[in-house]
Amino acid sequence: MSTAPEPVPRDPKPALVFDDPLEQQSSDDTDRGWGERTDRDSAADLKRFLDEKPPHHL
């Protein structure tokens, strides 16, 4: 008895999307994308300001 080989499953082709990419929000459009901290602690902000202050601002 002869059996036909099973077809090899193929990956589906990626769908073409014609949406406007400029309408989508990128990671740079968020505070997190720019490295902003999400925790808002005024004491920590003051400490960071004092630690990172340039020498000519003493």
C-alpha positions in Angstrom: 0.0 0.0 0.0 1.4 3.4 -1.0 0.7 6.5 1.1 1.2 10.0 -0.2 3.7 12.1 1.8 2.0 14.6 4.1 2.3 18.2 2.9 4.9 20.2 4.8 3.2 23.0 6.8 4.4 26.4 5.7 4.5 29.6 7.7 1.8 32.0 6.7 3.0 35.0 4.7 2.9 38.2 6.7 -0.1 40.4 5.9 0.4 43.7 4.2 -0.7 46.5 6.4 -1.5 49.8 4.7 -2.1 51.8 7.9 -0.4 55.2 8.4 2.6 54.5 10.6 2.6 58.1 11.8 -0.8 57.6 13.5 0.7 55.0 15.8 2.4 56.0 19.0 6.1 55.0 19.2 8.1 54.4 22.4 9.7 57.9 21.9 6.2 59.5 22.3 6.1 58.4 25.9 7.9 59.5 29.0 9.2 56.0 29.4 10.8 56.0 25.9 12.9 59.0 26.9 14.0 57.4 30.1 11.8 59.4 32.5 11.3 57.9 35.9 7.7 56.9 36.7 8.2 57.4 40.5 7.6 61.0 41.5 9.4 61.6 44.8 10.3 65.2 45.5 13.0 64.3 48.0 14.6 62.0 45.4 14.3 64.8 42.7 16.1 67.3 45.0 18.9 64.7 45.7 19.2 64.0 42.0 19.4 67.7 41.2 22.0 68.3 43.8 24.1 65.3 42.7 24.0 66.2 39.0 24.4 69.9 39.3 27.3 71.2 37.2 30.2 72.6 39.1 29.6 76.2 37.8 26.2 76.2 39.6 27.7 75.9 43.1 
